[in-house]
Amino acid sequence: FFSTFFSLFIDQNKLKYTSTMKVIAALALAGSAAAFAPAQQSRSSSALAAKPFADALGVQAPLGLWDPLGIIADGDQAKFDLFRECEITHGRVAMLAVTGYLTTAAGIRFPGAEDIPDGLAAFPALLATDNGKNVLIQMGLFFTVATIVNRDAHWLDNKAEFVGDYRNGALDFGWDKLDEKTKLKKRSIELNQGRAAMMGIFSLIVHENLGVSILPGGYLPGHP
């Protein structure tokens, strides 16, 4: 009797566990897919639409307007624009970081830098030589100049089209020829890929420090 009862108990718990894992997997897939999908605008209930910024770019399923601490609940547009600018900027840097991390992990180097390791081990290797220090100084100067230049130039006779628009009337590449729907789609793609890249570079760095590879073939950057 006890053997039969125990077997039934185990089977039921296995079924519950399997069902739970399926739900978790489905939610994870939905979340990851949403990171790359264009934003869906204003299809929420009237209660959600009443919240400040509920229809803003980037508000999409499955989370909708994600502000658990109520930081933008007061509807302050200047505060929201500041957070959005920080999000876009960090996303752009993260996309460059992921690209550079994976490129060096694939063994691709600039001429003369063949002996520089990949991953975080590149920084102490660069600091060990004068040429490497010059490279790090150039990187610092680049980020400084890029941060200064990539701002809305208030002294120019032009107005930014949206937060994160740093063209300043000089760069276009065909943007002005696009219709509003296409512009919104491309901005959504950039925003969501930036979000995915921020999670991606964080995950790559954490796993490198843990000594656990998440790259094909079990390769672990920064480790000989």
N, CA and C atoms as a LAMMPS dump frame, in Angstrom:
ITEM: TIMESTEP
0
ITEM: NUMBER OF ATOMS
672
ITEM: BOX BOUNDS ff ff ff
-5.0000000000000000e+02 5.0000000000000000e+02
-5.0000000000000000e+02 5.0000000000000000e+02
-5.0000000000000000e+02 5.0000000000000000e+02
ITEM: ATOMS id mol type element x y z
1 1 1 N 0.826 -1.208 0
2 1 2 C 0 0 0
3 1 3 C 0.864 1.263 0
4 2 1 N 1.843 1.285 0.957
5 2 2 C 2.72 2.463 1.031
6 2 3 C 3.524 2.647 -0.239
7 3 1 N 3.941 1.538 -0.841
8 3 2 C 4.694 1.619 -2.088
9 3 3 C 3.852 2.23 -3.196
10 4 1 N 2.581 1.807 -3.286
11 4 2 C 1.692 2.353 -4.312
12 4 3 C 1.425 3.834 -4.074
13 5 1 N 1.157 4.185 -2.795
14 5 2 C 0.898 5.58 -2.442
15 5 3 C 2.103 6.471 -2.756
16 6 1 N 3.285 5.984 -2.391
17 6 2 C 4.506 6.749 -2.627
18 6 3 C 4.733 6.964 -4.12
19 7 1 N 4.479 5.922 -4.92
20 7 2 C 4.657 6.03 -6.366
21 7 3 C 3.703 7.046 -6.96
22 8 1 N 2.432 7.013 -6.485
23 8 2 C 1.459 7.989 -6.975
24 8 3 C 1.85 9.403 -6.571
25 9 1 N 2.365 9.549 -5.346
26 9 2 C 2.794 10.858 -4.862
27 9 3 C 3.93 11.418 -5.717
28 10 1 N 4.91 10.592 -6.027
29 10 2 C 6.039 11.001 -6.854
30 10 3 C 5.578 11.378 -8.251
31 11 1 N 4.688 10.544 -8.838
32 11 2 C 4.212 10.808 -10.193
33 11 3 C 3.464 12.122 -10.258
34 12 1 N 2.629 12.403 -9.273
35 12 2 C 1.877 13.648 -9.269
36 12 3 C 2.797 14.844 -9.144
37 13 1 N 3.802 14.74 -8.295
38 13 2 C 4.733 15.854 -8.129
39 13 3 C 5.583 16.053 -9.366
40 14 1 N 5.935 14.938 -10.03
41 14 2 C 6.665 15.072 -11.29
42 14 3 C 5.83 15.798 -12.313
43 15 1 N 4.514 15.472 -12.35
44 15 2 C 3.618 16.124 -13.293
45 15 3 C 3.509 17.609 -12.998
46 16 1 N 3.385 17.95 -11.709
47 16 2 C 3.316 19.361 -11.336
48 16 3 C 4.609 20.082 -11.685
49 17 1 N 5.74 19.416 -11.417
50 17 2 C 7.037 20.02 -11.718
51 17 3 C 7.204 20.246 -13.211
52 18 1 N 6.801 19.226 -14.001
53 18 2 C 6.915 19.341 -15.455
54 18 3 C 6.043 20.468 -15.972
55 19 1 N 4.812 20.57 -15.451
56 19 2 C 3.901 21.628 -15.878
57 19 3 C 4.466 22.999 -15.525
58 20 1 N 5.032 23.096 -14.3
59 20 2 C 5.621 24.364 -13.873
60 20 3 C 6.783 24.765 -14.77
61 21 1 N 7.643 23.795 -15.09
62 21 2 C 8.785 24.086 -15.943
63 21 3 C 8.349 24.5 -17.336
64 22 1 N 7.273 23.893 -17.833
65 22 2 C 6.761 24.28 -19.151
66 22 3 C 6.269 25.722 -19.141
67 23 1 N 5.594 26.113 -18.052
68 23 2 C 5.113 27.488 -17.936
69 23 3 C 6.283 28.457 -17.885
70 24 1 N 7.314 28.109 -17.079
71 24 2 C 8.493 28.962 -16.966
72 24 3 C 9.191 29.092 -18.309
73 25 1 N 9.331 27.977 -19.018
74 25 2 C 9.981 28.008 -20.33
75 25 3 C 9.199 28.862 -21.316
76 26 1 N 7.866 28.761 -21.269
77 26 2 C 7.034 29.553 -22.175
78 26 3 C 7.174 31.04 -21.886
79 27 1 N 7.198 31.396 -20.584
80 27 2 C 7.379 32.802 -20.221
81 27 3 C 8.747 33.317 -20.636
82 28 1 N 9.775 32.471 -20.468
83 28 2 C 11.126 32.878 -20.871
84 28 3 C 11.206 33.113 -22.37
85 29 1 N 10.587 32.209 -23.145
86 29 2 C 10.583 32.382 -24.599
87 29 3 C 9.835 33.639 -25.004
88 30 1 N 8.721 33.9 -24.339
89 30 2 C 7.945 35.098 -24.658
90 30 3 C 8.736 36.355 -24.35
91 31 1 N 9.442 36.329 -23.213
92 31 2 C 10.237 37.492 -22.847
93 31 3 C 11.383 37.733 -23.798
94 32 1 N 12.092 36.654 -24.187
95 32 2 C 13.221 36.817 -25.104
96 32 3 C 12.753 37.248 -26.484
97 33 1 N 11.608 36.734 -26.922
98 33 2 C 11.086 37.14 -28.222
99 33 3 C 10.682 38.604 -28.207
100 34 1 N 10.121 39.045 -27.082
101 34 2 C 9.693 40.436 -26.991
102 34 3 C 10.87 41.39 -27.026
103 35 1 N 12.057 40.922 -26.606
104 35 2 C 13.237 41.789 -26.622
105 35 3 C 13.636 42.183 -28.019
106 36 1 N 13.283 41.373 -29.02
107 36 2 C 13.663 41.656 -30.391
108 36 3 C 12.482 42.096 -31.251
109 37 1 N 11.279 42.098 -30.704
110 37 2 C 10.099 42.424 -31.5
111 37 3 C 9.814 43.908 -31.449
112 38 1 N 9.262 44.494 -32.534
113 38 2 C 8.86 45.895 -32.509
114 38 3 C 7.783 46.125 -31.466
115 39 1 N 7.756 47.335 -30.932
116 39 2 C 6.799 47.637 -29.879
117 39 3 C 5.383 47.661 -30.421
118 40 1 N 4.445 47.162 -29.613
119 40 2 C 3.033 47.211 -29.961
120 40 3 C 2.428 48.404 -29.236
121 41 1 N 1.815 49.278 -29.965
122 41 2 C 1.362 50.54 -29.415
123 41 3 C -0.112 50.496 -29.017
124 42 1 N -0.408 50.979 -27.841
125 42 2 C -1.744 51.335 -27.378
126 42 3 C -2.83 50.324 -27.705
127 43 1 N -2.643 49.066 -27.256
128 43 2 C -3.713 48.08 -27.343
129 43 3 C -4.095 47.606 -25.95
130 44 1 N -3.782 48.409 -24.959
131 44 2 C -4.018 48.029 -23.574
132 44 3 C -5.396 48.478 -23.128
133 45 1 N -5.75 48.098 -21.913
134 45 2 C -7.028 48.485 -21.348
135 45 3 C -7.021 49.956 -21
136 46 1 N -8.191 50.503 -20.701
137 46 2 C -8.288 51.916 -20.357
138 46 3 C -7.551 52.216 -19.063
139 47 1 N -7.502 51.221 -18.145
140 47 2 C -6.792 51.428 -16.883
141 47 3 C -5.305 51.573 -17.115
142 48 1 N -4.728 50.727 -17.999
143 48 2 C -3.304 50.814 -18.293
144 48 3 C -2.99 52.077 -19.062
145 49 1 N -3.862 52.43 -20.013
146 49 2 C -3.622 53.613 -20.832
147 49 3 C -3.642 54.881 -19.991
148 50 1 N -4.301 54.826 -18.815
149 50 2 C -4.373 55.994 -17.957
150 50 3 C -3.05 56.266 -17.257
151 51 1 N -2.17 55.288 -17.183
152 51 2 C -0.877 55.478 -16.538
153 51 3 C 0.023 56.354 -17.402
154 52 1 N 0.855 57.199 -16.79
155 52 2 C 1.787 58.011 -17.571
156 52 3 C 2.749 57.135 -18.372
157 53 1 N 2.951 57.492 -19.616
158 53 2 C 3.9 56.831 -20.527
159 53 3 C 3.504 55.396 -20.867
160 54 1 N 2.231 55.037 -20.67
161 54 2 C 1.779 53.678 -20.987
162 54 3 C 1.838 53.405 -22.49
163 55 1 N 1.831 54.454 -23.291
164 55 2 C 1.879 54.285 -24.741
165 55 3 C 3.246 54.653 -25.316
166 56 1 N 4.246 54.809 -24.463
167 56 2 C 5.57 55.217 -24.928
168 56 3 C 6.253 54.093 -25.705
169 57 1 N 7.21 54.475 -26.509
170 57 2 C 8.002 53.504 -27.254
171 57 3 C 8.69 52.537 -26.296
172 58 1 N 8.597 51.253 -26.567
173 58 2 C 9.239 50.255 -25.73
174 58 3 C 8.315 49.591 -24.733
175 59 1 N 7.105 50.114 -24.573
176 59 2 C 6.117 49.479 -23.696
177 59 3 C 5.43 48.374 -24.481
178 60 1 N 5.662 47.134 -24.1
179 60 2 C 5.169 46.01 -24.88
180 60 3 C 5.04 44.765 -24.023
181 61 1 N 4.364 43.764 -24.574
182 61 2 C 4.18 42.489 -23.868
183 61 3 C 5.525 41.784 -23.7
184 62 1 N 5.707 40.962 -22.66
185 62 2 C 4.687 40.584 -21.676
186 62 3 C 4.616 41.488 -20.449
187 63 1 N 5.55 42.418 -20.281
188 63 2 C 5.614 43.215 -19.061
189 63 3 C 4.78 44.483 -19.128
190 64 1 N 4.582 45.013 -20.337
191 64 2 C 3.873 46.277 -20.458
192 64 3 C 4.717 47.41 -19.897
193 65 1 N 4.084 48.343 -19.185
194 65 2 C 4.819 49.447 -18.558
195 65 3 C 5.486 48.925 -17.294
196 66 1 N 6.796 48.729 -17.343
197 66 2 C 7.536 48.115 -16.23
198 66 3 C 8.16 49.213 -15.381
199 67 1 N 7.467 49.582 -14.305
200 67 2 C 7.944 50.603 -13.385
201 67 3 C 7.538 50.199 -11.968
202 68 1 N 8.122 49.099 -11.452
203 68 2 C 7.696 48.567 -10.143
204 68 3 C 7.947 49.521 -8.986
205 69 1 N 8.921 50.427 -9.119
206 69 2 C 9.221 51.371 -8.041
207 69 3 C 8.463 52.69 -8.183
208 70 1 N 7.707 52.824 -9.268
209 70 2 C 6.929 54.045 -9.466
210 70 3 C 7.785 55.274 -9.721
211 71 1 N 8.946 55.086 -10.357
212 71 2 C 9.874 56.2 -10.57
213 71 3 C 9.296 57.243 -11.524
214 72 1 N 8.549 56.787 -12.531
215 72 2 C 7.989 57.733 -13.501
216 72 3 C 6.467 57.858 -13.339
217 73 1 N 5.956 57.427 -12.194
218 73 2 C 4.509 57.477 -11.972
219 73 3 C 3.978 58.896 -11.888
220 74 1 N 4.867 59.861 -11.617
221 74 2 C 4.42 61.247 -11.515
222 74 3 C 4.213 61.905 -12.872
223 75 1 N 4.599 61.193 -13.97
224 75 2 C 4.378 61.73 -15.307
225 75 3 C 5.343 62.833 -15.707
226 76 1 N 6.473 62.962 -15.005
227 76 2 C 7.463 63.991 -15.324
228 76 3 C 8.144 63.653 -16.651
229 77 1 N 7.879 64.443 -17.689
230 77 2 C 8.412 64.16 -19.018
231 77 3 C 9.927 64.304 -19.061
232 78 1 N 10.466 65.304 -18.365
233 78 2 C 11.916 65.521 -18.367
234 78 3 C 12.643 64.343 -17.729
235 79 1 N 12.085 63.821 -16.643
236 79 2 C 12.69 62.666 -15.983
237 79 3 C 12.635 61.437 -16.894
238 80 1 N 11.486 61.233 -17.535
239 80 2 C 11.343 60.092 -18.441
240 80 3 C 12.331 60.195 -19.597
241 81 1 N 12.476 61.388 -20.164
242 81 2 C 13.401 61.58 -21.285
243 81 3 C 14.844 61.305 -20.864
244 82 1 N 15.189 61.679 -19.627
245 82 2 C 16.541 61.42 -19.128
246 82 3 C 16.795 59.922 -19.017
247 83 1 N 15.837 59.19 -18.442
248 83 2 C 15.989 57.735 -18.333
249 83 3 C 16.021 57.079 -19.708
250 84 1 N 15.193 57.572 -20.622
251 84 2 C 15.175 56.993 -21.965
252 84 3 C 16.504 57.249 -22.688
253 85 1 N 17.072 58.447 -22.523
254 85 2 C 18.365 58.747 -23.136
255 85 3 C 19.456 57.842 -22.565
256 86 1 N 19.429 57.625 -21.25
257 86 2 C 20.414 56.727 -20.633
258 86 3 C 20.236 55.305 -21.145
259 87 1 N 18.992 54.863 -21.294
260 87 2 C 18.725 53.516 -21.779
261 87 3 C 19.23 53.333 -23.203
262 88 1 N 18.953 54.31 -24.059
263 88 2 C 19.401 54.215 -25.451
264 88 3 C 20.925 54.229 -25.531
265 89 1 N 21.556 55.128 -24.768
266 89 2 C 23.017 55.242 -24.797
267 89 3 C 23.68 53.96 -24.305
268 90 1 N 23.216 53.433 -23.182
269 90 2 C 23.782 52.188 -22.665
270 90 3 C 23.518 51.03 -23.621
271 91 1 N 22.368 51.036 -24.259
272 91 2 C 22.071 49.99 -25.227
273 91 3 C 23.005 50.033 -26.42
274 92 1 N 23.297 51.226 -26.908
275 92 2 C 24.204 51.37 -28.052
276 92 3 C 25.61 50.913 -27.683
277 93 1 N 26.083 51.303 -26.497
278 93 2 C 27.412 50.874 -26.05
279 93 3 C 27.435 49.358 -25.857
280 94 1 N 26.369 48.801 -25.303
281 94 2 C 26.304 47.357 -25.07
282 94 3 C 26.319 46.581 -26.384
283 95 1 N 25.657 47.104 -27.421
284 95 2 C 25.679 46.427 -28.718
285 95 3 C 27.102 46.399 -29.282
286 96 1 N 27.832 47.504 -29.136
287 96 2 C 29.236 47.532 -29.559
288 96 3 C 30.07 46.56 -28.721
289 97 1 N 29.78 46.5 -27.414
290 97 2 C 30.539 45.628 -26.515
291 97 3 C 30.343 44.153 -26.87
292 98 1 N 29.097 43.749 -27.114
293 98 2 C 28.823 42.356 -27.475
294 98 3 C 29.507 42.011 -28.793
295 99 1 N 29.419 42.935 -29.758
296 99 2 C 30.06 42.702 -31.061
297 99 3 C 31.566 42.533 -30.91
298 100 1 N 32.2 43.426 -30.141
299 100 2 C 33.639 43.338 -29.935
300 100 3 C 34.041 42.091 -29.165
301 101 1 N 33.246 41.744 -28.162
302 101 2 C 33.544 40.562 -27.344
303 101 3 C 33.518 39.296 -28.193
304 102 1 N 32.482 39.142 -28.993
305 102 2 C 32.342 37.937 -29.815
306 102 3 C 33.336 37.924 -30.977
307 103 1 N 33.666 39.114 -31.485
308 103 2 C 34.634 39.19 -32.588
309 103 3 C 36.017 38.733 -32.144
310 104 1 N 36.456 39.233 -30.985
311 104 2 C 37.772 38.819 -30.478
312 104 3 C 37.754 37.36 -30.031
313 105 1 N 36.61 36.904 -29.514
314 105 2 C 36.503 35.494 -29.122
315 105 3 C 36.612 34.578 -30.332
316 106 1 N 36.251 35.099 -31.512
317 106 2 C 36.367 34.322 -32.747
318 106 3 C 37.788 34.335 -33.306
319 107 1 N 38.699 35.051 -32.619
320 107 2 C 40.096 35.058 -33.042
321 107 3 C 40.476 36.191 -33.975
322 108 1 N 39.584 37.136 -34.199
323 108 2 C 39.857 38.246 -35.114
324 108 3 C 40.553 39.363 -34.339
325 109 1 N 41.683 39.845 -34.889
326 109 2 C 42.461 40.897 -34.245
327 109 3 C 42.899 41.933 -35.27
328 110 1 N 43.17 43.148 -34.769
329 110 2 C 43.811 44.149 -35.603
330 110 3 C 45.273 43.757 -35.789
331 111 1 N 45.89 44.152 -36.91
332 111 2 C 47.318 43.863 -37.112
333 111 3 C 48.167 44.416 -35.961
334 112 1 N 49.034 43.591 -35.433
335 112 2 C 49.881 43.986 -34.318
336 112 3 C 49.307 43.639 -32.96
337 113 1 N 48.042 43.208 -32.934
338 113 2 C 47.408 42.866 -31.658
339 113 3 C 47.103 41.379 -31.56
340 114 1 N 47.848 40.582 -32.316
341 114 2 C 47.584 39.145 -32.353
342 114 3 C 47.808 38.466 -31.01
343 115 1 N 48.708 39.033 -30.166
344 115 2 C 49.026 38.407 -28.878
345 115 3 C 48.12 38.875 -27.739
346 116 1 N 47.225 39.806 -28.019
347 116 2 C 46.329 40.298 -26.971
348 116 3 C 45.214 39.28 -26.754
349 117 1 N 45.022 38.815 -25.522
350 117 2 C 43.964 37.821 -25.266
351 117 3 C 42.577 38.434 -25.399
352 118 1 N 41.574 37.574 -25.456
353 118 2 C 40.207 38.074 -25.537
354 118 3 C 39.597 38.157 -24.143
355 119 1 N 38.355 38.601 -24.076
356 119 2 C 37.693 38.714 -22.787
357 119 3 C 38.285 39.821 -21.929
358 120 1 N 38.017 39.764 -20.637
359 120 2 C 38.523 40.784 -19.711
360 120 3 C 40.03 40.719 -19.538
361 121 1 N 40.647 39.608 -19.93
362 121 2 C 42.106 39.492 -19.831
363 121 3 C 42.82 40.457 -20.764
364 122 1 N 42.097 41.064 -21.706
365 122 2 C 42.721 42.013 -22.627
366 122 3 C 43.196 43.272 -21.906
367 123 1 N 42.492 43.688 -20.861
368 123 2 C 42.838 44.941 -20.182
369 123 3 C 44.182 44.875 -19.462
370 124 1 N 44.454 43.871 -18.622
371 124 2 C 45.797 43.802 -18.02
372 124 3 C 46.888 43.584 -19.06
373 125 1 N 46.565 42.884 -20.161
374 125 2 C 47.559 42.676 -21.216
375 125 3 C 47.906 43.993 -21.889
376 126 1 N 46.917 44.854 -22.099
377 126 2 C 47.182 46.163 -22.692
378 126 3 C 47.952 47.064 -21.734
379 127 1 N 47.631 46.992 -20.452
380 127 2 C 48.322 47.824 -19.463
381 127 3 C 49.779 47.407 -19.277
382 128 1 N 50.133 46.234 -19.727
383 128 2 C 51.498 45.728 -19.531
384 128 3 C 52.497 46.335 -20.505
385 129 1 N 52.031 46.986 -21.572
386 129 2 C 52.942 47.563 -22.57
387 129 3 C 52.584 49.02 -22.816
388 130 1 N 53.579 49.78 -23.304
389 130 2 C 53.336 51.191 -23.611
390 130 3 C 52.341 51.345 -24.76
391 131 1 N 52.487 50.495 -25.781
392 131 2 C 51.545 50.555 -26.897
393 131 3 C 50.124 50.231 -26.444
394 132 1 N 50.026 49.269 -25.54
395 132 2 C 48.709 48.923 -25.01
396 132 3 C 48.092 50.059 -24.226
397 133 1 N 48.924 50.762 -23.447
398 133 2 C 48.426 51.916 -22.697
399 133 3 C 47.936 53.005 -23.634
400 134 1 N 48.638 53.196 -24.743
401 134 2 C 48.207 54.186 -25.735
402 134 3 C 46.844 53.82 -26.317
403 135 1 N 46.634 52.519 -26.53
404 135 2 C 45.331 52.067 -27.046
405 135 3 C 44.227 52.385 -26.05
406 136 1 N 44.462 52.118 -24.768
407 136 2 C 43.46 52.397 -23.738
408 136 3 C 43.19 53.896 -23.632
409 137 1 N 44.244 54.716 -23.761
410 137 2 C 44.057 56.176 -23.735
411 137 3 C 43.214 56.624 -24.922
412 138 1 N 43.491 56.054 -26.107
413 138 2 C 42.7 56.386 -27.289
414 138 3 C 41.238 55.992 -27.103
415 139 1 N 41.01 54.829 -26.483
416 139 2 C 39.638 54.397 -26.222
417 139 3 C 38.934 55.378 -25.292
418 140 1 N 39.631 55.816 -24.244
419 140 2 C 39.047 56.772 -23.312
420 140 3 C 38.716 58.094 -23.973
421 141 1 N 39.641 58.568 -24.824
422 141 2 C 39.403 59.825 -25.54
423 141 3 C 38.236 59.696 -26.507
424 142 1 N 38.153 58.53 -27.167
425 142 2 C 37.049 58.309 -28.107
426 142 3 C 35.706 58.401 -27.398
427 143 1 N 35.582 57.713 -26.254
428 143 2 C 34.314 57.736 -25.528
429 143 3 C 34 59.139 -25.01
430 144 1 N 35.042 59.87 -24.597
431 144 2 C 34.827 61.238 -24.115
432 144 3 C 34.31 62.134 -25.229
433 145 1 N 34.994 62.09 -26.386
434 145 2 C 34.582 62.924 -27.524
435 145 3 C 33.208 62.497 -28.031
436 146 1 N 32.979 61.178 -28.103
437 146 2 C 31.684 60.686 -28.588
438 146 3 C 30.554 61.131 -27.667
439 147 1 N 30.812 61.137 -26.361
440 147 2 C 29.787 61.573 -25.414
441 147 3 C 29.466 63.05 -25.586
442 148 1 N 30.506 63.853 -25.863
443 148 2 C 30.298 65.289 -26.051
444 148 3 C 29.6 65.578 -27.373
445 149 1 N 30.051 64.912 -28.437
446 149 2 C 29.511 65.169 -29.771
447 149 3 C 28.085 64.647 -29.907
448 150 1 N 27.83 63.457 -29.354
449 150 2 C 26.514 62.835 -29.51
450 150 3 C 25.506 63.4 -28.525
451 151 1 N 25.302 64.683 -28.633
452 151 2 C 24.293 65.379 -27.848
453 151 3 C 23.516 66.295 -28.776
454 152 1 N 22.306 66.619 -28.366
455 152 2 C 21.515 67.543 -29.148
456 152 3 C 22.154 68.924 -29.048
457 153 1 N 22.647 69.424 -30.173
458 153 2 C 23.352 70.71 -30.194
459 153 3 C 22.336 71.849 -30.151
460 154 1 N 22.132 72.417 -28.958
461 154 2 C 21.128 73.461 -28.792
462 154 3 C 21.522 74.756 -29.495
463 155 1 N 22.803 74.93 -29.761
464 155 2 C 23.244 76.163 -30.405
465 155 3 C 23.044 76.151 -31.922
466 156 1 N 22.668 75.004 -32.467
467 156 2 C 22.401 74.907 -33.901
468 156 3 C 20.918 75.146 -34.182
469 157 1 N 20.64 75.565 -35.394
470 157 2 C 19.266 75.875 -35.783
471 157 3 C 18.547 74.606 -36.229
472 158 1 N 18.421 73.658 -35.313
473 158 2 C 17.688 72.432 -35.59
474 158 3 C 17.192 71.834 -34.271
475 159 1 N 16.224 70.969 -34.36
476 159 2 C 15.63 70.366 -33.172
477 159 3 C 15.648 68.847 -33.334
478 160 1 N 16.039 68.166 -32.272
479 160 2 C 16.075 66.702 -32.311
480 160 3 C 14.663 66.165 -32.543
481 161 1 N 14.559 65.152 -33.386
482 161 2 C 13.256 64.568 -33.697
483 161 3 C 12.713 63.745 -32.538
484 162 1 N 13.607 63.145 -31.743
485 162 2 C 13.218 62.323 -30.606
486 162 3 C 14.415 62.206 -29.672
487 163 1 N 14.171 61.723 -28.472
488 163 2 C 15.261 61.51 -27.518
489 163 3 C 16.212 60.453 -28.068
490 164 1 N 17.489 60.801 -28.142
491 164 2 C 18.472 59.891 -28.724
492 164 3 C 18.814 60.235 -30.161
493 165 1 N 18.168 61.257 -30.713
494 165 2 C 18.464 61.712 -32.072
495 165 3 C 19.613 62.703 -32.001
496 166 1 N 20.816 62.232 -32.358
497 166 2 C 22.019 63.065 -32.266
498 166 3 C 22.562 63.462 -33.64
499 167 1 N 21.702 63.497 -34.637
500 167 2 C 22.179 63.829 -35.986
501 167 3 C 22.575 65.296 -36.102
502 168 1 N 21.905 66.163 -35.338
503 168 2 C 22.213 67.592 -35.336
504 168 3 C 22.218 68.208 -36.736
505 169 1 N 21.316 67.723 -37.58
506 169 2 C 21.182 68.288 -38.912
507 169 3 C 22.298 67.944 -39.866
508 170 1 N 23.225 67.049 -39.448
509 170 2 C 24.389 66.733 -40.288
510 170 3 C 24.34 65.315 -40.837
511 171 1 N 23.856 64.375 -40.048
512 171 2 C 23.817 62.976 -40.46
513 171 3 C 22.392 62.574 -40.814
514 172 1 N 22.252 61.766 -41.853
515 172 2 C 20.92 61.365 -42.278
516 172 3 C 20.885 59.896 -42.672
517 173 1 N 21.643 59.504 -43.696
518 173 2 C 21.668 58.13 -44.211
519 173 3 C 20.269 57.659 -44.627
520 174 1 N 19.437 58.598 -45.107
521 174 2 C 18.121 58.245 -45.618
522 174 3 C 17.008 58.238 -44.59
523 175 1 N 17.298 58.622 -43.352
524 175 2 C 16.281 58.594 -42.307
525 175 3 C 15.09 59.5 -42.636
526 176 1 N 15.367 60.701 -43.13
527 176 2 C 14.294 61.663 -43.404
528 176 3 C 13.373 61.221 -44.531
529 177 1 N 13.794 60.232 -45.298
530 177 2 C 12.957 59.748 -46.397
531 177 3 C 11.992 58.648 -45.948
532 178 1 N 12.13 58.173 -44.724
533 178 2 C 11.281 57.1 -44.221
534 178 3 C 9.948 57.655 -43.721
535 179 1 N 8.894 56.84 -43.813
536 179 2 C 7.609 57.26 -43.27
537 179 3 C 7.602 57.037 -41.763
538 180 1 N 6.604 57.591 -41.079
539 180 2 C 6.566 57.564 -39.621
540 180 3 C 6.47 56.137 -39.074
541 181 1 N 5.736 55.277 -39.737
542 181 2 C 5.59 53.899 -39.272
543 181 3 C 6.926 53.168 -39.309
544 182 1 N 7.681 53.366 -40.393
545 182 2 C 8.988 52.715 -40.51
546 182 3 C 9.967 53.267 -39.491
547 183 1 N 9.924 54.579 -39.257
548 183 2 C 10.796 55.188 -38.252
549 183 3 C 10.517 54.608 -36.867
550 184 1 N 9.231 54.476 -36.526
551 184 2 C 8.869 53.93 -35.225
552 184 3 C 9.339 52.49 -35.082
553 185 1 N 9.213 51.719 -36.152
554 185 2 C 9.659 50.324 -36.132
555 185 3 C 11.162 50.235 -35.917
556 186 1 N 11.929 51.063 -36.624
557 186 2 C 13.391 51.025 -36.503
558 186 3 C 13.841 51.493 -35.124
559 187 1 N 13.173 52.484 -34.571
560 187 2 C 13.509 52.942 -33.222
561 187 3 C 13.198 51.848 -32.197
562 188 1 N 12.094 51.131 -32.401
563 188 2 C 11.732 50.025 -31.506
564 188 3 C 12.775 48.916 -31.568
565 189 1 N 13.226 48.611 -32.786
566 189 2 C 14.244 47.568 -32.96
567 189 3 C 15.532 47.95 -32.245
568 190 1 N 15.968 49.213 -32.414
569 190 2 C 17.197 49.649 -31.751
570 190 3 C 17.054 49.571 -30.235
571 191 1 N 15.926 50.037 -29.722
572 191 2 C 15.714 50.05 -28.276
573 191 3 C 15.736 48.643 -27.698
574 192 1 N 15.04 47.717 -28.352
575 192 2 C 14.941 46.358 -27.832
576 192 3 C 16.219 45.558 -28.027
577 193 1 N 16.924 45.789 -29.127
578 193 2 C 18.213 45.124 -29.292
579 193 3 C 19.231 45.67 -28.305
580 194 1 N 19.127 46.947 -27.963
581 194 2 C 19.99 47.507 -26.931
582 194 3 C 19.725 46.871 -25.583
583 195 1 N 18.446 46.641 -25.273
584 195 2 C 18.107 45.962 -24.026
585 195 3 C 18.68 44.553 -23.993
586 196 1 N 18.516 43.844 -25.106
587 196 2 C 19.05 42.48 -25.18
588 196 3 C 20.574 42.482 -25.062
589 197 1 N 21.229 43.492 -25.675
590 197 2 C 22.693 43.569 -25.626
591 197 3 C 23.19 43.858 -24.222
592 198 1 N 22.465 44.691 -23.465
593 198 2 C 22.873 44.962 -22.084
594 198 3 C 22.829 43.686 -21.257
595 199 1 N 21.781 42.89 -21.436
596 199 2 C 21.719 41.6 -20.74
597 199 3 C 22.79 40.649 -21.271
598 200 1 N 23.059 40.734 -22.571
599 200 2 C 24.029 39.831 -23.192
600 200 3 C 25.445 40.056 -22.699
601 201 1 N 25.906 41.322 -22.697
602 201 2 C 27.293 41.578 -22.276
603 201 3 C 27.449 41.309 -20.777
604 202 1 N 26.395 41.583 -20.005
605 202 2 C 26.442 41.262 -18.574
606 202 3 C 26.578 39.767 -18.368
607 203 1 N 25.814 38.986 -19.12
608 203 2 C 25.875 37.529 -19.008
609 203 3 C 27.236 36.996 -19.435
610 204 1 N 27.793 37.535 -20.512
611 204 2 C 29.102 37.076 -20.991
612 204 3 C 30.198 37.328 -19.951
613 205 1 N 30.167 38.511 -19.338
614 205 2 C 31.192 38.857 -18.344
615 205 3 C 31.047 38.007 -17.085
616 206 1 N 29.805 37.816 -16.629
617 206 2 C 29.57 37.005 -15.432
618 206 3 C 30.041 35.572 -15.648
619 207 1 N 29.694 34.988 -16.788
620 207 2 C 30.091 33.604 -17.054
621 207 3 C 31.602 33.479 -17.242
622 208 1 N 32.235 34.503 -17.795
623 208 2 C 33.693 34.457 -17.91
624 208 3 C 34.331 34.421 -16.528
625 209 1 N 33.824 35.229 -15.601
626 209 2 C 34.376 35.246 -14.25
627 209 3 C 34.049 33.98 -13.478
628 210 1 N 32.934 33.358 -13.814
629 210 2 C 32.58 32.098 -13.162
630 210 3 C 33.337 30.912 -13.746
631 211 1 N 33.947 31.128 -14.924
632 211 2 C 34.658 30.039 -15.584
633 211 3 C 33.736 29.066 -16.282
634 212 1 N 32.555 29.534 -16.654
635 212 2 C 31.559 28.694 -17.318
636 212 3 C 31.294 29.268 -18.713
637 213 1 N 31.521 28.461 -19.736
638 213 2 C 31.335 28.934 -21.108
639 213 3 C 29.885 28.84 -21.531
640 214 1 N 29.436 29.864 -22.258
641 214 2 C 28.116 29.824 -22.89
642 214 3 C 28.25 30.012 -24.399
643 215 1 N 29.483 29.894 -24.896
644 215 2 C 29.75 30.054 -26.318
645 215 3 C 29.833 28.687 -26.996
646 216 1 N 29.643 28.646 -28.303
647 216 2 C 29.722 27.36 -29.04
648 216 3 C 31.05 26.67 -28.823
649 217 1 N 31.013 25.37 -28.706
650 217 2 C 32.229 24.583 -28.54
651 217 3 C 32.812 24.635 -27.138
652 218 1 N 32.088 25.278 -26.207
653 218 2 C 32.597 25.385 -24.842
654 218 3 C 33.749 26.341 -24.686
655 219 1 N 33.964 27.233 -25.691
656 219 2 C 35.081 28.175 -25.611
657 219 3 C 34.832 29.209 -24.512
658 220 1 N 35.871 29.527 -23.749
659 220 2 C 35.761 30.475 -22.64
660 220 3 C 36.779 31.606 -22.837
661 221 1 N 36.329 32.794 -23.249
662 221 2 C 37.255 33.925 -23.452
663 221 3 C 37.98 34.288 -22.162
664 222 1 N 39.215 34.767 -22.326
665 222 2 C 39.995 35.207 -21.181
666 222 3 C 40.668 34.106 -20.409
667 223 1 N 40.508 32.85 -20.871
668 223 2 C 41.117 31.721 -20.177
669 223 3 C 41.982 30.948 -21.175
670 224 1 N 43.254 30.733 -20.843
671 224 2 C 44.142 30.014 -21.77
672 224 3 C 43.736 28.544 -21.929
